[in-house]
Amino acid sequence: MASAGDLPRALTADDFLTFDWDQAALGQSLFYDQILSGNQNISCAHCHHPDFGTGDGLSLGIGEGGQGLGPNRTPGVGVSRIAKRIPRNAPGLWNLGARDVHVMFHDGRLSRSDLFGNGFNSPAEEWLPQGLNSLLAAQALFPLVAQFEMAGNPGENEVIGAVHDRIDNAWPIIAKRVRLDPTYGPQFVAAFDHIATPDQVTIVDIANALAAFMAVEWRSIDSPFDAYLAGNKQALTASQHAGMVLFYGSAGCSACHSGPLMSDQTFHALGVPAFGPGRTRMFDPYARDVGRMGDSNRLADAYAFRTPMLRNVALTAPYGHNGAFPTLDGIVRHHLTPLASRGAWRRADANLPKVQWLEPVDFIIQSDPREMARQARVVPGDGPDMTDDQIAQIVAFLHSLTGQGVATPPFGVPADFTP
């Protein structure tokens, strides 16, 4: 049985960075506005919407060029239709304003670091601008300049053209678009002390406002488990308590999902079934996803992905870096018997909206025996034996991580948001 010493301490407000609420209100408007995308046809909220646990409910999302929201999103039509699925599952945004978060993205390609003199190790390297208020603000910059997420395809707009010149050339174009907006310009002047006139608004201010909103809106520290950690021993049901004992005991889940944030923030190869375009290194000749190795170039990091934090995990299906598993039961069982789970997995388990022109390549990686052999070599061994009842208890515990206030966030979805 897990002892009190095995459990993390409770999360409190002191674990989170402080953000300005006026800036957060401005960030809410920007988060749900298509003005930040190259073709002005997609917002941050199209892939991170609270109706889908701050994700999109899909295994691999449909980005720029698509239409609609969540599992009902379609791939678009004509010349503006999507050319590629988003390579990885849209992660939830819960508790990313925590002080101890030091790495982001499934492959960890963004982290706090002094390597480039701007406070971060990122794909923008030394061209990431100075003055970002948090790791979350740095993260907010990259979907804006990702071709298939928000920037658009070459030849469609000046943002993507600038990205292909150099990544930091695109951000001033987006910032100019925002500061010239008759609504946003005055709002920035009101929300930021250092901005006296709209012409002073930069991409850093936009990113800082987005970070303030996401951090304030999706802080979640009021789940039944949090109440239990804070001293309310009646907060969990009997099944949830039994699952907690397994999670922090014989099931071994807390070896990786450790600490108050329930993540060691490091990288592990789990042998999740491969499909989709993946994120390749520039010299990779075909669609595959090598995980952390794509950033580190270390063979030891091949096919490893960041341990996700688990608050509100029951809301963020599907699971895995590519959304391979539609249920908590499925991803838990995969952890316990990864090789058998990998063999039993079926393509129908992936929630991929029909895209006729992409179907020939959606699962093409599985037809490459060499790549499948490389992935098989890093599939971990089986975990401890668990009965169906014990697995159900672990799943019940994961449901106890859902915050009580998730349906009533400080800001909510703007009334004028249209998918």
N, C-alpha and C positions, 0 to 999 in steps of 0.2 A: 504494500500500500504506500502511496505517495505521502510523505510527511510534510509538515508545514515548511520545513527547510528546502523541500524540492520545488515549492511554488515560487513564482516571481512576486515581487512586491506589486502593489496596486499602482496603476497609472494615475497621476493627478495632473491638474492644470500646470503645475510647476515643470512638468516634463516637456512642455511645448513652448516654442518660440512665441514671442508677443508680436502681434500685427495690429496695424491701425484699422479700425472698423470702417472709416470712410474710404480708405483705400480698398478694403475688402468689398464694399458695396460697388465700387467702380469695377473691381475685378469680376464681380458677378455679371455685370452687363457685358464685359468683354468676353467672358467665358462662353456665353450663350449667343454671341454675335458672330456672324460670318465674315465680318470685316477683316479678321486676322488671316484669312486664307487667301491664297494667290488669286483664285478665280471668284472669291467672295461667295462660295457656294457650300461651305461647311464650317462648323464651329467646333470648339473643343468638346462641347456637350454632345455632339453627334456620336462620339466614341466613348464618352464618359458621362453618362446620364444617370441621375439618381433612381430613375425607374428600373434600372438594371444594375443596381448596386454600385454605381459610378463606373460601370463598364458599359458594354453594349449587348451583352447576352449572346454573342457569337463566338465561335472558336477563333476565327480570323476575321477581322472586321472589313467593312467596305468603306473606304475613305473617300478622298476627293473624286468627284464625278458621280458618286452614288446618290440615291434619293431615298428619303424616309428615315426611320429611326429604329434602332434595336434589331431584333430578329426579323422584323418586317422590312428592313432596309434592302433596296434593290440596287443592282449595279449600274444603273443609268442606261442611256441610249445614245446612239449616234456617235459622233466623234468625241463627245465628252464622256463616254462610258469609261469605267475603270479598266486599267490595263494590267492590274495586279492586285491580289488581295493584300491586306496589311499583313506583314510577315509573322507577327506574333499577337497573342491574345492581349486585348486591352485590359491592363491591370486596374484594380480598384484604387481609389485615391484616399482611402481612410488613413488618418493619422500621419500624413506625410509632413506635417509641420512639427513633428516631434524633434526635440533637440538632438537626440541620439541617432537619428537617421543619417547615415553617412554615404550611402550608395543607392543609386536608382537605375531603373531599367532592368529588364530580365537578365541582361548580360553584364550589368554593372559598368557600362561605359561612361557613366557620369558618377563622380565621387568627389568628396571634399579632398583637396590636395593643394600644395604650394608648387606643384611641378611647373606650371606655366605662369606663375606670378599673379594670377587672378582669383585664387582661392579654390579652383576646381580643376580636376582632370576630366576633360570632356572631348567629344569629337571636334569641337571648334578649337581646341588647343589654345594657343596664345591669342586667338582672335575672339575669344569669348569676352564680351565687354565687362568693364569694371563696374562695381556698385550694386551688384545683385544682392538682395537681402537674405538669401537662403539658397540651399540646394534645390528647394522646390521651385524657386524663381528661375534658376538655371535650367531645370528640367523643362519648364514651360516654353522655353525658346525653341526647342528642337522639333516638335511636331509642326511648327509654323514653316519650317524650311525643309520638311521631308516631302519628297515628290508625291508619294502615293497617299500620304496622310492629309496634308493641307496645302502644299505649295502648288500642285498641279504639274502638268507635263510640259516639257520644253516647247517653246513656241506659243504657249497659251497666255502667258502674262509676264510682266517684268520681274516678279518676285522669283520665279523659278529660273529665269535667265540669269539673275544675279547670283543665285545659289550655285549655279554651274560655273560661275566665274570664281567666286570664293564665298564661303558660307556667310561671313559677316556682312557681305554687301547687300544681302536681302533684308536684314532687319531694319535699316534706316528707311527703306521703302515702305514697309509695313507701318513704322512709327509715323511717317509723314502722313499716311492715309488716315491714321487715327487722330493725329493732332489737328488736321484740317477739318475733321468732322465737327459741325457746329455744336453738337451736344457734348462730345468727349473733351474737346479742348478746355472749356470752362470747368468741367468736372475735375480734370487733372489739376488745374490751378487751385481749386478749392481743397483738394485732398492731399496735395503734396506741398510742404512748406517751401521747398527749394524751387518750385515752379511758379514763376511770376506771370508768364504769358504762355499761351498754348504752343508757340514755336519752340519752347524749351523741352517739350515732351520727347523722350527718347524710348527706345525699345527696352531699356532697363526699367523705366518707370512702368511700362506696360507689363513686363514680367513680374515686377514687384507687386503690382496690383493683383495680377492673376494668382500669385502665390499667397497673398493675404486672403483672398477669397477662398481658395481651396483649403488652406490651413484652418480657417475659422469655420467654414461650412461643414467640413468632413472630419472634425475632431470627434472621436467616439471613445468615451471612457466610462460609459454607464450601462454596460452589459450586466446580465446576472453574474457572470464570472468576476467582473470588476467589483460588484457588490460583495461577492463572497470573499475576495481578496481583502476588501476593506473591513471585513469583520462580520458581515451578515451571513452566518452559516446556514440560513434557511433559504438563501437566494437560488440555490440549484435544486432541481428535482433529483430524486434518487438515481434515475438513469444518467442524468448529467453529471452527478457527483461520481458515480462509478466510472464514467468515461474520463473524467478528470484524473482519477486515480490511475487509470490505465495510461493516459496521455503522459503524465509525469512519472510513470512507473514502468511497468513491464513492457508496454508497447514501444517505449523509446522515442516517442514523437518529439519530446522536448530536447532531445540531443541537438536538433537543428532549430526547432521552433522554441527558442529559449529567450529568457529575459522578459521584461515588462512588455516589449513590443512583439514578443512571440516570433522572433526571427534572429538568427545569428548573423544575418546580413552577409553571409558568405555563399559559396556556390557549390552545388552538388549535381552530379549526373544521376538521373533517376530512370533513364531508359524509357521516357515517354514516347509513344509511337510517333514516327516522323511523317509529316505531310506539309503541304503548302510551300510557298516560295522560300521560307527561311530568311535569315540574314546572313549573307555570305561575305567572306573577305573579298577584297577587290580582285584577287587572283583565282578565286574559286570558279571553276568552269561550269557549274551547274547548281541547281537549287538544292541547298542543304542548309542546316543550321548548326553551327559548331558551338553555339553558346558562348560562354565566357572566353574561350580561346580566340574568338573573333576580335576581341579587344586586347587580350593579354599576349596573344601569340605563343602561349605556353601549352605544350601538348597535354600537360597534366590537367588543363582546364577544358579539354575537349568535351563538348556536349553537357557542360555543367551550367546550371542556371541559379539565379539568386533565390534564396529561401524567402517566400512571401510572408508578410505579416498576416495575422489571422483574424483581427477584429472584423466582424461582419462578413466572414468568409461564406456563410450560408447564403448571402445575397449576391455573390459574385460569380456564379457559375457561367460558363464551364471552366474547368480547372486544368492546370498545366500551362507551360509557357506558350503552347499553341492551342489551348482549350480542348485538348483531346478527350477529356472526361466530363460528361454532362452532369454528374452527380457527385456529392461528397462521398457517398458509399463507394463509388468507382475509384476515386483518387485515393481513398484510404486503402482499399484493397490493393491498388497498384503498389503503394508503398510497401505493403506486406509481402507481396509475391510479384515483383516487377517483371520477371521473365515470363511467367505464366500469363500475367495480365497483358503484356505486350503481344503475346501470341494469340490471345483471345480477342484482342481489340478488333473492331470492325469499322470500316470507313463510315458506316451510317452513324457511328457514335459521334462523329464530328458535326457540329452545327455550322454548316457552310451554305449560305444562300446560293441557289442555283445561278451559276454564271457559265453559260454554255461554252463560251470561247476560252475559258480557263480550265474546264474540266479535264482536258487531256494532260495538264501539267499539275493538277492539284495533288496527285499521289505519285507522281513520276519518280520521286526519290526512292520509293519502295521497290522499284524495278531495278535498282542498281545494287547488285550483290556485294560489291566491294564496300560501298558505303554502309550497307546494312550490317556487314561483318564488323566494320570499324565501330559502329554504334553498339553492336551486341557485346563487344569486348568491355565496355564500361557500364553495362547494366549491373546494378548492385545485386548482391545476394539477397535471399529472402530474409524478411524480418521475423519476429517471433510469431509463433502459432497463435491465432486468435479465432475464437468461435464467432459464428454469425451474431450471437447475442452481444459479444464484446465489441464487435465492429459497430453494431447499432448503438452501443453506449458511447463509443468514441464520437460517432456522428452526432448523437444527442449533445455531447459536450461542445462540439463545434457550433451547434445552434445556440448554445448559451453564451457565445461570444457576440451575438447580435445586440447592438446598442438599443436602449429603450427609446432614444430620441431620434432615431434615423428618419422617421417619417415627419419630423417637425424641426428641420434644420433652421439656423438663424435667418437665412435669406430665401431659400427655395428657388423654384424655377420661375423666371420672369413671365408675367402674363402674356407678353407679346412674343414669346419664343415660338417659332414655327419650325418643325422638323424639315 
